[in-house]
């Protein structure tokens, strides 16, 4: 008697990316004593949280989630943050940039200044306060040239700074996760993913995301070549004209320096189609803080930002 086994879905590149990311999550947890997942509320950190839940199911995620709150967030992102962390049954920690300003740890850039560049101090203080020796981040190599050369396991010194000469080889996907005294580790399980991979996976998994990723009508002003959302953190200047357009956001950050793109893509499928023909990364197209200088992201990496 011949038994016919049920056919299964063929493995595709998303399965390979998922498997590799889950391997990295498990490897770091096995090597480190107190890891933490950095969570901005954006699509990449949402994907990372989703993968962490898969990696350790049916148990709860064995590390907390840390949000470095600049105080200039989109309300939709904060609402999603709380919803996502609750759904994952994870423990949320919030480190406040405003708290760092109040303590005199960083200078207040004023109501119109970006606080994204201030996150390094707040993040490093939080890692030290809680004794974390490893931090998972959602950075991808296709986002920026400074991230393109980053290792999957990135070692930082006692000041959180990145030194290329101290990084370890990662040949044949073999990783050395042991943290030496005075070091801590940043792990990037999504390094090899592209923006298109992320959206294709999100579509496949039918993941929850902040509503601002989908096309909606909003009042915006054109400033320095970007459409900024009018609201609590963006007030039109005298020469600027408020326009109402159908827009969506490709990334999330400070509301006063994160631009929208004109779009009618309001479904997963439409966004995948739109991203497939994009020629500029989401950070390059919509993040004013990354245009601060040619080496803006590199400088922030050396400061310990990601």
C-alpha positions in Angstrom: 0.0 0.0 0.0 1.4 3.4 -1.0 0.8 6.3 1.3 0.7 9.8 -0.3 1.9 12.5 1.9 0.1 15.9 1.7 2.0 18.4 -0.4 3.5 21.4 1.4 4.4 24.9 0.3 7.8 25.1 -1.4 10.4 27.0 0.5 11.1 30.4 -0.8 13.6 33.2 -0.1 11.3 34.6 2.7 11.5 31.3 4.5 15.3 31.4 4.3 15.4 35.0 5.6 13.0 34.1 8.4 15.0 31.0 9.4 18.3 32.9 9.5 16.8 35.7 11.6 15.3 33.3 14.1 18.7 31.5 14.3 20.4 34.8 15.2 17.8 35.6 17.8 18.2 32.2 19.5 22.0 32.3 19.2 22.3 35.7 21.0 19.9 34.6 23.7 22.0 31.5 24.2 25.3 33.5 24.4 24.2 36.7 26.4 22.8 37.1 29.8 20.5 40.2 29.4 19.4 40.9 25.9 16.8 43.5 24.9 14.9 44.3 21.7 14.9 47.9 20.5 11.5 48.9 19.3 10.6 52.1 17.5 7.1 51.1 16.5 8.2 51.0 12.8 7.8 48.2 10.4 11.2 46.7 10.9 11.0 46.6 14.7 7.5 45.2 14.4 8.8 42.5 12.1 11.6 41.8 14.6 9.1 41.4 17.4 7.0 39.1 15.2 10.1 36.9 14.5 11.0 36.9 18.2 7.6 35.6 19.1 8.0 32.8 16.5 11.6 32.0 17.7 10.6 31.3 21.3 7.0 30.0 20.9 5.2 28.6 22.8 7.1 30.4 25.6 7.0 34.1 26.0 9.7 36.3 24.5 12.6 35.9 27.0 13.7 39.6 27.0 12.0 43.0 27.3 11.3 45.5 24.6 12.9 49.0 24.9 11.5 52.1 23.2 13.7 55.2 23.2 11.0 57.8 23.2 12.0 61.1 21.6 8.7 62.8 22.6 8.1 63.8 19.0 6.3 60.6 17.9 3.4 60.2 15.6 0.4 59.4 17.8 -0.5 56.4 15.6 3.0 54.9 16.3 2.7 55.2 20.0 -0.8 53.6 19.9 0.6 50.7 17.8 3.6 50.3 20.1 1.4 49.6 23.1 -0.9 47.3 21.0 1.9 45.3 19.6 3.8 44.8 22.9 0.6 43.8 24.6 -0.3 41.3 21.8 3.2 39.8 22.1 2.9 39.5 25.9 6.2 41.3 26.2 7.5 43.7 28.9 7.8 47.3 27.7 10.5 49.6 28.9 10.5 53.3 27.8 13.7 55.5 27.9 12.8 59.2 27.5 14.9 61.7 25.6 13.0 64.4 27.5 14.3 62.8 30.7 17.9 63.1 29.3 17.2 66.7 28.5 15.8 67.4 32.0 18.9 65.8 33.6 21.2 67.9 31.5 22.6 64.9 29.7 21.9 66.4 26.3 21.0 69.9 25.0 17.4 70.7 24.1 17.2 71.4 20.4 14.0 73.4 20.8 10.5 72.7 19.6 11.4 72.5 15.9 14.7 70.6 16.3 15.1 66.9 15.7 15.6 64.7 18.7 16.6 61.7 16.7 20.3 62.6 17.0 19.9 62.8 20.8 18.8 59.2 21.2 22.4 57.8 21.5 22.8 59.1 25.1 19.4 58.0 26.2 19.9 54.5 24.7 23.3 54.0 26.3 22.1 55.2 29.7 19.2 52.8 29.5 21.5 49.9 28.5 23.7 50.7 31.5 20.9 51.2 33.9 19.3 47.8 33.2 22.6 46.0 32.7 21.8 44.8 29.1 24.7 43.1 27.4 23.0 42.7 24.0 20.4 44.7 22.0 18.5 43.5 19.0 17.9 46.2 16.3 16.0 46.2 13.1 18.7 47.9 10.9 19.1 46.6 7.3 22.1 46.9 5.1 20.1 48.4 2.2 19.0 51.4 4.2 22.2 53.4 4.3 25.9 53.1 3.3 26.9 53.2 7.0 24.6 50.2 7.7 25.8 48.4 4.6 29.1 47.5 6.1 27.8 46.6 9.5 28.2 43.0 10.9 25.2 41.0 12.0 26.7 40.9 15.4 28.3 44.3 16.1 30.5 44.7 19.2 30.7 48.0 21.0 33.0 49.2 23.7 32.1 50.4 27.2 31.0 53.7 25.7 28.8 52.1 23.1 31.1 53.1 20.3 31.7 51.1 17.2 35.2 50.4 16.0 35.7 48.6 12.7 39.0 47.1 13.9 37.3 45.3 16.8 34.7 43.6 14.7 34.8 39.8 14.3 34.7 37.9 11.0 31.4 36.3 10.1 32.4 33.7 7.5 29.9 31.1 6.3 27.3 32.5 8.7 29.4 31.5 11.7 29.0 34.0 14.6 31.0 34.6 17.7 28.5 36.0 20.2 30.5 35.9 23.4 30.7 39.3 25.0 34.0 40.3 26.6 34.1 42.4 29.8 33.4 46.0 29.0 31.7 45.2 25.7 28.1 44.9 24.6 26.6 43.6 21.5 24.2 44.9 18.9 22.5 42.2 16.8 20.8 42.8 13.5 18.8 39.8 12.4 17.3 41.7 9.5 20.6 42.8 8.0 20.2 40.8 4.8 16.5 41.8 4.2 15.5 44.5 1.8 12.6 46.9 2.1 10.8 44.7 -0.5 11.5 41.6 1.5 10.1 43.2 4.6 6.8 44.2 2.9 6.4 40.8 1.1 6.9 39.1 4.5 4.5 41.4 6.2 1.9 40.8 3.5 2.4 37.0 3.8 2.1 37.1 7.6 -0.8 39.6 7.6 1.0 41.6 10.3 -0.4 44.5 12.2 1.3 47.9 11.6 0.8 51.6 12.4 -1.9 53.1 10.1 0.5 55.8 8.8 2.2 53.2 6.6 -1.0 53.0 4.5 -2.2 55.8 2.2 -4.5 58.3 3.8 -5.4 62.0 3.3 -3.4 64.4 5.5 -2.5 68.1 5.6 1.2 68.4 4.6 3.7 71.1 3.7 6.6 70.8 1.3 9.8 71.6 3.2 13.4 70.9 1.9 11.9 68.6 -0.7 9.9 66.5 1.7 6.2 66.4 2.6 5.9 66.9 6.4 2.7 66.3 8.2 1.2 69.4 9.8 0.5 68.8 13.5 1.9 69.3 16.9 5.5 69.2 15.8 5.3 70.8 12.4 3.9 74.4 12.1 3.8 75.9 8.6 6.3 78.6 8.0 5.2 82.0 6.6 6.0 81.1 3.0 4.7 77.5 3.2 1.3 76.5 1.8 -0.7 73.7 3.5 -1.9 71.1 1.0 -4.0 68.1 1.5 -2.8 65.0 -0.3 -3.0 61.2 -0.2 0.2 60.2 1.5 1.8 57.4 3.4 5.0 57.0 5.4 7.8 54.6 4.4 9.5 54.9 7.8 8.8 56.3 11.2 10.9 58.8 13.3 10.4 62.2 14.7 7.3 63.8 13.3 9.1 67.0 12.5 11.8 65.4 10.3 10.1 62.3 8.8 8.6 63.0 5.4 5.6 61.3 3.7 5.5 60.2 0.1 2.6 60.9 -2.2 0.8 57.6 -2.6 -2.5 55.8 -3.1 -1.1 52.5 -1.8 -3.5 51.5 1.0 -3.1 47.7 0.9 -0.2 45.3 1.4 -0.3 44.3 -2.2 -0.3 47.9 -3.4 2.6 48.8 -1.1 4.6 45.8 -2.4 4.1 46.9 -5.9 5.1 50.5 -5.1 8.3 49.5 -3.2 9.3 47.1 -6.0 9.9 50.1 -8.3 11.3 52.5 -5.8 14.9 53.7 -6.6 15.7 55.4 -3.2 15.8 53.7 0.2 13.1 54.8 2.7 15.6 56.6 4.9 17.2 58.4 2.0 13.9 59.5 0.7 12.1 60.6 3.9 14.4 61.2 6.8 15.7 64.8 7.2 18.0 63.8 10.1 20.0 61.5 7.8 20.6 64.5 5.4 22.3 66.4 8.2 25.7 65.7 6.6 27.2 63.1 4.2 28.4 61.1 7.2 25.3 61.6 9.4 24.5 58.0 10.0 28.2 57.0 10.3 28.6 59.7 13.0 25.6 58.4 14.9 26.8 54.8 14.7 30.1 55.8 16.2 28.2 57.6 19.0 26.4 54.4 19.8 23.0 55.2 18.1 22.4 51.8 16.5 
